[in-house]
Amino acid sequence: MTSTPQVTARRSKISPEREQEFYDAVLEQLRECGYEALTMEGIAARASCGKSTLYRQWKTKPRLVAAALRASRSDRTLTGVDTGSLAGDLREAARIAACTSNRDTRLTQALGHAVLSDEELQGALREALVEPELTAFDAIVARAVARGEIAADHPAVEFLPAQLMGVLRIRPVLEGRYADAEYLVRFVDAALLPALGITPEAVRAP
């Protein structure tokens, strides 16, 4: 009796450069038309490939968007920020956040309601854009506590990420402008440091 060999479906090999082209096409279309209007057909057209290629590699739209979000993390991180003071770290975090304020704010706005209704997409967004910032903030605070700058249980510490990340998202709504470095550093000095009991004038620069 001759046995029939088992055939396992495998993804075709795609170069890292070509894969990045797919991710770029996803994020560009996502910013332009939003998640709900994003289609595999539109992505395929922009990336100059067949729709079947995308389905073969990623199966579904949420999986492809999730992969693109993860890939977008590679050039943006607060990890490694360590100026020697809490004020300096928060100002540097503000400057880094400002570098991609336009890009990331448009991206989160484009995801809109889908983030709340699609658990797979929500998890990808948290993994790609939120959790790395939270981890970096934890490290900044831990160093400040070790230096004796603030108490570990200071009540304002809990709200640092929400304040800095929140002002990035809300300024375009309130003023029609993205939050640049100058604006965010002023926000750190006027709102975050006083809430922590730190006088900005006493720790001028960096």
N, C-alpha and C positions, 0 to 999 in steps of 0.2 A: 504494500500500500504506500503510495507516494504522498508525503505530506506537503501541504501547500504552505510556502514560506509566508511569514507574517511581514506585512509591509507597514512601516511606521511613517506617517506623514511628517515631513521635516520642512522647516522654513528654508527658503533659498538663501544663499549667502549674499549679504549686502555689505559693501565696504563701509567703514565708519564715516567716510566723507559723504557717501550717498545717503546713509541713514540720517546724517545731520541735515541734508537737503530736505528730506521728508519732514523732519522736526521744524525746520525753519518755515516750511510751507504751512504747517499746522498752525504755528503761533502767529504768522502774518495774517492768515485768514481769520483766525480766532479774534484778533484785535480789530479787524475790519468789520466783521459781521456778527460776532457773538457766537456763543456755543450752540444755541438752538439752530441757527442758520448754517452752521459748519457742516459740510457734507464730505463723505469720502470721495465723491465725484469731483468736488471742487479742489480738494487737496491733491488728488491725482492729476488734475489738469495743471495745477500750479507747479507740481513737482515733475511734470512730463513723464508720467508713468501710467500703467494700467491700474484701474481700480482693484483688480484681482491681486495685484502685488501687495497693496495695503492690507487687504483682508487676509492674505496668506501669512503676512508677517505679524499683524496685531489683532486680527479677528474682529474687533469692534471699535467704534469711534472712541468710547471712553478709554479703552486701553491705549489707543494711539495718542490721545491727548495726554494721558497720564505719563507715557514715555517721553513725550515732548517736554512736559513740565519738569520731569526729573533731569532731562538733559540740559535744560535752561539754567539749572542750578550751578553748573560748573564754573561760571565766570563771576559769580556773585556770592560773597560770603563775608560775614563779620568775624569768622574764626581767625584768630591771630591778632585781633585788636588788643593791644596792651601798651598803653602810653605811660603807665606808672601811676595814674590817678583815675578815680572814678569820673571826674569831670572831663578829663582828657579822653577817656574811653568813650563816653557818651557823645562827645562832640565828634570824635572820629567815626563812630557808628552812624551819626547823622550824615556826615559827609559821604560815606559809602552808600548809604541808603539813597541819597540824592542822585548818585550817579546813574541809577536805573529807575528813578522815580517815574518818569514818563512811561517807560516800557512796562514796568510791573503794575502800575496803577491801571493802565489801559487793559492789561491782561486780566486782572482781577475783576474789573468792571465788565469785561466781555464775558466772563464766566457767569456773572449775575446770579439769577435764580437757580440755575442748574447746580450750583455748588451746594445749595440747601436741599435739593431734591434728589441728587444723584450721589449715593454714598461712595461709589467707586471714584468718582471725580473729586469729591470732597476729600477723600483720603489722599489722593494724588497731590492735590493742592497743598494740604497740610505738610506732606512729606517734602514736597519740592520747594515751597516758598515760606512756610511758617515755622516748622520744627527746627530747621537750622538756625533761624534767628533766635528762637527761644533758648536753644542750647547755648548760643553765643552770649545772650544776655545773662544766663545763669553763671557763666564763667566770669563775666565782667563783675557781677555782684559778689561772687565768691572771693575774688581777689580784693575787692574793696573792703569786704568784711575782714579778711585776713590782715589787711593793712590798718584796720581800726578806723576806717573812714565813716562807716555806718554800722549800725547794729544788724545782726542777721535777721531779726524780726521786725525791722522797720516797716511800718504799714504801707509806705509808698512804693516799696520795691515791687510788690505784686503787680502794680499798674504800669511799670516802665515800658514793657513791650507794647501794651495796648495803646499807650499814649503816643509813642514814637511811630509805630506802624499805622496807628489810626490817623494821625495828622497827615501822613502821606496820601491816604485815600480820600480824606475829606476836603483838603484844600482846593482841588479842582472843582468840587461841587460848590463850595462857598465863594470862591474868588475867580474861578475859571482859569486858574494857573496851577502848574505842577509845583510841588515843594522842592525848591532848589537847596543847595548847600547852605547858602547864607540864611535862608528862612529857617531851615531845620536847626542850625547852630543857635540862632536866636531863640528858637523854641526851647532848646535844651537849657539855655541860660535863664530864660524867663519863667519856665514852668517846671522842668524836671529837677534841676538842681535845688531850687528853693523848696520843692516838695520833699526833698531828701534832707533838708536842713543844711545845705551847702551854699555858701555865699559865692556867686560866680566871680566877684571882684577879687576874692582871696585866692582864687586858683586860676587866674588868667593865663591862657595858653597852656597846652596847645589847644 
